[in-house]
Amino acid sequence: VGCDRSKNLVDICGEKNFQALVCDALSVPIRSGSCDACISIAVIHHFSTAERRLATICELARLLRPGGTALIYVWAMEQEYKKQKSKYLKGKNDSKDKEEEINTGIAQTPFSDQMPDSSSQDSACSDRLLNDSKDEGCDAKPVSDTRLPVHTNRTSFCSQDLLVPWHLKGGTKKKGEGVDTVSFPEGSKESQELSPVFHRYYHVFCEGELEAACRSLDCVRVQKSYYDQGNWCVVLEKL
């Protein structure tokens, strides 16, 4: 059984005759202790506080039967590990089409530069957590006035908390056709309207961070923790 926040993705699963439902990772509508195994891939890094990220791990643990296992993947801050670059960084010189397939977009100006009344202090604060940063070198700001950096595609991360631009290709797609069925000059008003950019929040995990969160729970045991192509991964067992 699969689940996702996106109804469109769940609909695709339905078209392929897979069992899937729309749900929230913080409240999965499946009874406790009913799963032999759970997989969480590229989900937890979208939650904006440590408390919410831990709550999603607790929810995975709730679903598992005793002895059941869970696999968690999150995006790593370290895209270069043990002197080896991840495929994400190695893909920097790939074709534009390849980059669009990944959906992480192209180089963007910092988010603070796109917002009105930005200042050097806002830029200095941009690397901080949304709510609970304790850095002394930067005065606290209300959450509504927080600035986050926008990530440049295929580069190392400059902050653990950032926005990743997602570019939607222009035009309408019909069955049997390619994505770009309507073409307008790049940068034109029509092109911008057909190719909107959405900024998705990410918290990229530092080494040991995901494992430490998992070990803080009494109901699970960490079987394995490892790095895999720009991701930190943990295998849990329900006690």
C-alpha positions in Angstrom: 0.0 0.0 0.0 1.4 3.4 -1.0 0.5 6.8 0.2 1.5 10.4 -0.7 0.4 13.9 0.0 -0.1 14.6 -3.7 -3.4 13.5 -5.2 -2.0 13.6 -8.7 0.7 11.1 -7.8 -1.8 8.8 -6.1 -4.0 9.0 -9.2 -1.1 7.8 -11.3 -0.7 4.8 -9.0 -4.4 4.1 -9.4 -4.1 4.1 -13.2 -1.4 1.5 -12.8 -3.6 -0.6 -10.6 -1.5 0.0 -7.4 -3.1 0.5 -4.0 -2.4 4.0 -2.9 -4.1 6.8 -0.9 -3.7 10.4 -0.1 -2.5 11.1 3.4 -0.3 13.1 5.8 2.9 11.5 7.0 2.1 12.8 10.5 -1.2 10.9 10.6 -1.3 7.8 8.4 -4.8 6.2 8.4 -3.5 2.7 9.0 -4.0 0.9 12.3 -1.0 0.5 14.7 1.2 -2.6 14.5 -0.3 -3.7 11.1 2.8 -3.4 8.9 5.7 -5.8 8.4 7.7 -3.1 6.8 7.5 0.6 6.0 9.6 2.7 3.5 9.9 6.5 3.7 11.8 7.9 0.8 12.5 11.6 0.4 9.7 12.7 2.7 11.0 13.6 6.2 13.4 16.3 4.8 10.3 18.4 3.8 9.2 19.0 7.5 10.4 22.3 8.8 11.1 21.6 12.5 13.0 18.9 14.4 9.9 18.1 16.3 7.8 17.4 13.2 10.6 15.3 11.6 10.8 13.2 14.8 7.0 12.9 14.8 7.1 11.4 11.3 9.6 8.7 12.5 7.3 8.0 15.5 4.4 7.5 13.1 6.4 5.0 11.0 7.2 3.1 14.2 3.6 3.1 15.2 2.6 1.3 12.0 5.1 -1.5 12.5 4.5 -4.8 14.2 7.1 -5.9 16.8 10.1 -7.1 14.8 9.0 -5.1 11.7 11.5 -2.9 9.9 11.5 0.6 8.3 13.8 2.1 5.8 14.2 5.9 5.8 16.0 8.0 3.1 16.6 11.8 3.5 18.7 14.2 1.4 22.2 14.7 2.8 23.9 18.0 3.5 27.1 16.2 2.4 26.9 15.8 -1.3 30.6 15.0 -1.3 31.4 12.2 1.1 34.7 10.4 1.6 36.1 12.4 -1.4 33.4 11.0 -3.7 30.9 13.4 -5.3 27.2 12.2 -5.4 25.5 11.6 -8.7 23.6 14.8 -8.0 26.8 16.9 -8.1 28.3 14.8 -11.0 25.2 15.6 -13.0 26.1 19.3 -13.1 27.2 19.2 -16.7 24.3 17.0 -17.9 22.0 18.3 -20.6 19.2 20.7 -19.9 16.7 17.9 -20.5 18.3 15.7 -17.9 18.1 18.5 -15.3 14.5 19.1 -16.1 13.8 15.4 -15.6 15.2 15.7 -12.1 12.9 18.8 -11.6 15.4 20.7 -9.4 15.6 23.6 -11.8 18.3 26.0 -12.7 20.5 28.6 -10.9 18.4 31.1 -9.0 19.1 34.4 -7.2 18.9 34.2 -3.4 15.3 34.3 -2.2 16.0 37.4 -0.1 16.9 39.3 -3.3 13.5 38.4 -4.7 11.6 39.8 -1.6 10.9 43.4 -0.8 12.8 45.2 1.9 15.6 42.7 2.1 18.7 43.7 4.0 22.1 42.3 4.7 20.8 41.2 8.1 18.1 39.2 6.4 20.7 37.5 4.3 22.8 36.7 7.4 19.7 35.1 8.9 18.8 33.1 5.9 20.7 30.0 7.0 18.9 29.7 10.3 16.1 27.3 11.2 12.6 28.6 10.7 11.7 28.7 14.4 14.3 27.6 16.9 17.8 28.7 15.9 20.0 29.7 18.8 22.8 31.4 16.8 24.1 34.5 18.7 25.5 36.3 15.7 22.1 37.2 14.3 19.1 38.8 16.0 15.9 36.7 16.1 13.3 37.4 13.4 9.6 36.6 13.4 8.8 33.5 11.4 6.8 35.6 8.9 9.9 37.7 8.1 12.3 34.7 7.7 14.3 34.5 4.5 15.6 31.2 3.2 18.2 30.8 0.5 17.1 29.3 -2.9 19.3 26.4 -3.9 21.3 26.5 -7.1 20.8 23.2 -9.0 23.7 20.6 -9.0 25.7 22.5 -6.4 26.7 21.8 -2.8 24.2 23.0 -0.2 25.0 26.3 1.5 22.5 25.8 4.3 20.6 23.0 6.0 17.3 24.8 5.5 16.6 26.1 2.0 14.2 26.3 -0.9 14.6 24.2 -4.0 13.1 25.6 -7.2 10.9 23.2 -9.2 10.3 24.2 -12.8 7.2 22.9 -14.5 7.6 22.5 -18.3 5.3 24.6 -20.4 2.5 23.4 -22.7 -0.2 20.8 -22.3 0.5 17.1 -22.6 -1.8 14.6 -24.3 -1.4 10.9 -24.4 1.3 9.9 -26.8 2.8 13.4 -27.0 5.9 14.9 -25.6 5.8 17.4 -22.7 6.6 20.5 -24.7 3.8 20.7 -27.2 3.5 24.5 -27.1 6.6 26.6 -27.6 7.1 30.3 -26.8 10.4 32.3 -26.7 12.3 31.7 -23.5 11.7 34.5 -21.0 8.5 35.7 -22.6 5.3 36.3 -20.6 3.7 33.3 -22.2 6.7 31.1 -21.4 6.7 32.2 -17.8 3.0 31.6 -17.4 3.3 28.1 -18.9 6.5 27.2 -16.9 5.8 28.3 -13.3 8.5 27.9 -10.7 7.6 26.5 -7.2 9.9 26.7 -4.2 9.8 23.6 -2.1 11.2 23.6 1.5 14.0 21.2 2.4 15.9 20.4 5.5 19.0 18.6 4.4 20.5 16.3 7.1 24.0 16.4 8.4 25.9 13.2 9.2 24.5 11.4 12.3 21.4 13.7 12.5 18.9 11.2 11.2 20.4 8.3 13.2 20.4 10.4 16.4 16.7 11.2 16.0 15.9 7.5 15.5 18.0 6.5 18.5 16.1 9.0 20.7 13.0 6.7 20.4 12.6 3.9 22.9 10.4 1.8 20.7 12.9 1.2 17.9 16.4 -0.1 17.4 18.7 1.2 14.6 19.8 -1.8 12.6 21.9 0.1 10.1 22.9 3.7 9.2 24.6 4.5 5.9 25.2 7.0 3.1 23.9 6.4 -0.4 24.5 8.8 -3.2 23.7 12.0 -1.4 21.3 10.6 1.0 21.5 9.6 4.7 19.7 6.3 5.3 18.6 4.4 8.4 17.0 0.9 8.8 14.9 0.6 12.0 13.5 -2.4 13.8 10.4 -2.1 16.0 11.0 -3.4 19.5 
